Amino acid sequence: MDAAHGHAMLWDHRRRAWTYNPGLAIRLLDDHRNFDRYEEVDRQTADQLVPGVTGGVPLPDEASIRSVFTEASG
């Protein structure tokens, strides 16, 4: 997530893919009912945890993420 510029990617369980969806990310993070359901982690920790959440699909590399964010900016 790049909160400063309004960008976010999430794991879409139905599509089994990383998707650009900042609106959903903000709704999840800003909902008081979810405050105890997430924590901010560094990239190294995320890289270790993500395969367990995604069924083995790794977190996209930083260049790929930045490319998606740049493309979304128009």
SELUM-933739 format. One record per residue (C-alpha): residue in three letters; x, y, z. Coordinates in Angstrom, 2 decimals. Each point is the difference from the previous one (the first is absolute). Example, Ala and Ser with C-alpha at 12.3 -4.5 7.8 and 13.67 -1.06 7.14 Angstrom:
<atom><residu>ALA</residu><c1>12.30</c1><c2>-4.50</c2><c3>7.80</c3></atom>
<atom><residu>SER</residu><c1>1.37</c1><c2>3.44</c2><c3>-0.66</c3></atom>
***
This chain:
<atom><residu>MET</residu><c1>0.00</c1><c2>0.00</c2><c3>0.00</c3></atom>
<atom><residu>ASP</residu><c1>1.17</c1><c2>3.50</c2><c3>-0.84</c3></atom>
<atom><residu>ALA</residu><c1>-2.32</c1><c2>2.04</c2><c3>2.21</c3></atom>
<atom><residu>ALA</residu><c1>1.68</c1><c2>3.29</c2><c3>-0.92</c3></atom>
<atom><residu>HIS</residu><c1>-1.12</c1><c2>-0.40</c2><c3>-3.62</c3></atom>
<atom><residu>GLY</residu><c1>-3.17</c1><c2>-2.03</c2><c3>0.52</c3></atom>
<atom><residu>HIS</residu><c1>1.24</c1><c2>-3.30</c2><c3>-1.45</c3></atom>
<atom><residu>ALA</residu><c1>-0.48</c1><c2>-3.54</c2><c3>1.29</c3></atom>
<atom><residu>MET</residu><c1>0.17</c1><c2>-3.56</c2><c3>-1.21</c3></atom>
<atom><residu>LEU</residu><c1>-1.86</c1><c2>-2.85</c2><c3>1.67</c3></atom>
<atom><residu>TRP</residu><c1>-0.08</c1><c2>-3.75</c2><c3>-0.35</c3></atom>
<atom><residu>ASP</residu><c1>-3.28</c1><c2>-0.95</c2><c3>-1.69</c3></atom>
<atom><residu>HIS</residu><c1>-0.85</c1><c2>-3.49</c2><c3>1.28</c3></atom>
<atom><residu>ARG</residu><c1>-2.63</c1><c2>-0.58</c2><c3>-2.68</c3></atom>
<atom><residu>ARG</residu><c1>2.28</c1><c2>0.89</c2><c3>-2.90</c3></atom>
<atom><residu>ARG</residu><c1>3.10</c1><c2>-1.39</c2><c3>1.74</c3></atom>
<atom><residu>ALA</residu><c1>1.89</c1><c2>3.09</c2><c3>-1.10</c3></atom>
<atom><residu>TRP</residu><c1>1.37</c1><c2>3.30</c2><c3>1.25</c3></atom>
<atom><residu>THR</residu><c1>-2.38</c1><c2>2.81</c2><c3>-0.96</c3></atom>
<atom><residu>TYR</residu><c1>0.16</c1><c2>3.78</c2><c3>0.09</c3></atom>
<atom><residu>ASN</residu><c1>-2.82</c1><c2>1.05</c2><c3>2.30</c3></atom>
<atom><residu>PRO</residu><c1>0.74</c1><c2>3.04</c2><c3>2.18</c3></atom>
<atom><residu>GLY</residu><c1>-3.68</c1><c2>0.62</c2><c3>0.74</c3></atom>
<atom><residu>LEU</residu><c1>-0.45</c1><c2>-3.39</c2><c3>1.61</c3></atom>
<atom><residu>ALA</residu><c1>3.27</c1><c2>0.31</c2><c3>1.91</c3></atom>
<atom><residu>ILE</residu><c1>-1.08</c1><c2>3.33</c2><c3>1.48</c3></atom>
<atom><residu>ARG</residu><c1>-3.43</c1><c2>-1.37</c2><c3>0.93</c3></atom>
<atom><residu>LEU</residu><c1>1.62</c1><c2>-2.93</c2><c3>1.80</c3></atom>
<atom><residu>LEU</residu><c1>2.64</c1><c2>2.06</c2><c3>1.78</c3></atom>
<atom><residu>ASP</residu><c1>-2.34</c1><c2>2.83</c2><c3>1.01</c3></atom>
<atom><residu>ASP</residu><c1>-2.68</c1><c2>-2.30</c2><c3>1.42</c3></atom>
<atom><residu>HIS</residu><c1>0.29</c1><c2>0.00</c2><c3>3.81</c3></atom>
<atom><residu>ARG</residu><c1>-1.14</c1><c2>-3.63</c2><c3>0.05</c3></atom>
<atom><residu>ASN</residu><c1>3.22</c1><c2>-0.99</c2><c3>-1.77</c3></atom>
<atom><residu>PHE</residu><c1>2.51</c1><c2>1.88</c2><c3>2.15</c3></atom>
<atom><residu>ASP</residu><c1>1.03</c1><c2>-3.20</c2><c3>1.82</c3></atom>
<atom><residu>ARG</residu><c1>0.15</c1><c2>-2.06</c2><c3>-3.22</c3></atom>
<atom><residu>TYR</residu><c1>3.10</c1><c2>1.51</c2><c3>-1.61</c3></atom>
<atom><residu>GLU</residu><c1>3.41</c1><c2>1.38</c2><c3>0.84</c3></atom>
<atom><residu>GLU</residu><c1>2.61</c1><c2>1.82</c2><c3>-2.03</c3></atom>
<atom><residu>VAL</residu><c1>3.06</c1><c2>-2.11</c2><c3>-0.81</c3></atom>
<atom><residu>ASP</residu><c1>3.22</c1><c2>0.60</c2><c3>-1.91</c3></atom>
<atom><residu>ARG</residu><c1>0.62</c1><c2>-1.44</c2><c3>-3.46</c3></atom>
<atom><residu>GLN</residu><c1>2.14</c1><c2>-2.88</c2><c3>1.27</c3></atom>
<atom><residu>THR</residu><c1>-2.73</c1><c2>-1.14</c2><c3>2.40</c3></atom>
<atom><residu>ALA</residu><c1>-2.67</c1><c2>0.37</c2><c3>-2.70</c3></atom>
<atom><residu>ASP</residu><c1>2.07</c1><c2>-2.11</c2><c3>-2.41</c3></atom>
<atom><residu>GLN</residu><c1>0.12</c1><c2>-2.77</c2><c3>2.62</c3></atom>
<atom><residu>LEU</residu><c1>-3.71</c1><c2>0.14</c2><c3>0.90</c3></atom>
<atom><residu>VAL</residu><c1>-1.63</c1><c2>0.50</c2><c3>-3.40</c3></atom>
<atom><residu>PRO</residu><c1>0.46</c1><c2>-3.53</c2><c3>-1.43</c3></atom>
<atom><residu>GLY</residu><c1>-1.96</c1><c2>-1.39</c2><c3>2.95</c3></atom>
<atom><residu>VAL</residu><c1>-2.89</c1><c2>2.34</c2><c3>-0.76</c3></atom>
<atom><residu>THR</residu><c1>0.05</c1><c2>-0.36</c2><c3>-3.78</c3></atom>
<atom><residu>GLY</residu><c1>0.62</c1><c2>-3.72</c2><c3>-0.29</c3></atom>
<atom><residu>GLY</residu><c1>3.57</c1><c2>0.52</c2><c3>-1.18</c3></atom>
<atom><residu>VAL</residu><c1>-0.28</c1><c2>3.06</c2><c3>-2.24</c3></atom>
<atom><residu>PRO</residu><c1>2.69</c1><c2>2.49</c2><c3>1.02</c3></atom>
<atom><residu>LEU</residu><c1>-0.42</c1><c2>3.70</c2><c3>0.54</c3></atom>
<atom><residu>PRO</residu><c1>0.79</c1><c2>1.87</c2><c3>-3.23</c3></atom>
<atom><residu>ASP</residu><c1>3.46</c1><c2>1.57</c2><c3>-0.06</c3></atom>
<atom><residu>GLU</residu><c1>0.31</c1><c2>3.72</c2><c3>0.68</c3></atom>
<atom><residu>ALA</residu><c1>0.55</c1><c2>0.89</c2><c3>-3.67</c3></atom>
<atom><residu>SER</residu><c1>-3.20</c1><c2>-1.82</c2><c3>-1.02</c3></atom>
<atom><residu>ILE</residu><c1>-1.99</c1><c2>1.68</c2><c3>2.76</c3></atom>
<atom><residu>ARG</residu><c1>1.32</c1><c2>3.46</c2><c3>-0.96</c3></atom>
<atom><residu>SER</residu><c1>-0.83</c1><c2>-0.73</c2><c3>-3.65</c3></atom>
<atom><residu>VAL</residu><c1>-3.62</c1><c2>-0.82</c2><c3>0.89</c3></atom>
<atom><residu>PHE</residu><c1>-0.23</c1><c2>3.14</c2><c3>2.14</c3></atom>
<atom><residu>THR</residu><c1>1.50</c1><c2>2.15</c2><c3>-2.74</c3></atom>
<atom><residu>GLU</residu><c1>-2.34</c1><c2>-1.44</c2><c3>-2.63</c3></atom>
<atom><residu>ALA</residu><c1>-2.99</c1><c2>0.61</c2><c3>2.26</c3></atom>
<atom><residu>SER</residu><c1>1.02</c1><c2>3.63</c2><c3>0.39</c3></atom>
<atom><residu>GLY</residu><c1>-0.49</c1><c2>0.45</c2><c3>-3.70</c3></atom>
***
